[in-house]
Amino acid sequence: HRGDATQAAAVMAWPTSGGYADVRDSRVLEVLASIFNDRLFDRLRSEQGSSYSPMVQSFWPTGFEKNGGYLMALSLVANQDVAPFYDIVDDIAADLVAQPVSDDELNRHLAPLREQLMRASTGNAFWQYMLRGATQDARVVQSTLSIEADYGSISAADIQRLAARYLPAKAAWKLAVLPQGMTMDQVEAAGQAARAARPAPSAAAPIPTAPLPLPLPAAPKAIPMGSPLPVQR
């Protein structure tokens, strides 16, 4: 790019799936993406000392059966933080595969979604959005009617199951948008120098894990076109 010569963008993504056959999995992936996003924000803030605003999103197109979806992590970062960003994302993905999330962490992400569902479903706009195309495909109705039960039954085991299925390191795809004239070799060298110069995190100041009050957004940032819920695409 021809913008700020000190800034880059880093993206890491994994292919998932799509369609209506496994539509419940699309809702589990929305929760997994939310958990991933919070962990990534905390790690970038604590380890790189920067106020980056990463974003982790799950896309699940219902128009393509068994393909077309992906889970993506991205952030604007300093050039020297591109390689460390990939390392942190790899670590979080590996941990989600290896360890089930705690009940506390799961509930912190599920509770706002369930509350949002309850509120949104009282209005006509929710049903108009969710039932688009129902006259041509009866699965749209079935998918809409199952959404409350799906979000109500998501467990830590579901999160780990889909992490294991979709987040193996060998499946990851990476993209970096660098300042014009800079190469990945230069970025990786800068990252190694930055990691060597950065002090190790203090054991006396762990990342807080207590539940935090979460405001209820009018619409999730991951959903285009003003959808009232994080639903399948």
Salt bridges, closest charged atoms under 4 A:
ASP22 OD2 - LYS66 NZ 2.62
ASP25 OD1 - ARG161 NH2 3.14
ASP25 OD2 - ARG165 NH1 3.22
GLU30 OE2 - ARG233 NH1 3.05
ASP38 OD2 - HIS109 NE2 3.43
ASP42 OD1 - ARG45 NH2 3.14
GLU47 OE2 - ARG43 NE 2.27
GLU65 OE1 - ARG139 NH1 3.26
ASP81 OD1 - ARG198 NH2 3.36
ASP87 OD2 - ARG195 NH1 3.26
ASP90 OD2 - LYS174 NZ 3.86
ASP91 OD2 - ARG43 NH2 3.27
ASP95 OD2 - ARG39 NH1 2.79
ASP104 OD2 - ARG108 NH1 2.48
GLU105 OE1 - ARG39 NH2 2.78
GLU115 OE2 - ARG119 NE 2.98
ASP137 OD2 - ARG139 NH2 2.84
ASP150 OD2 - ARG27 NH1 2.48
ASP158 OD2 - ARG24 NH2 2.79
ASP158 OD1 - ARG161 NH2 3.54
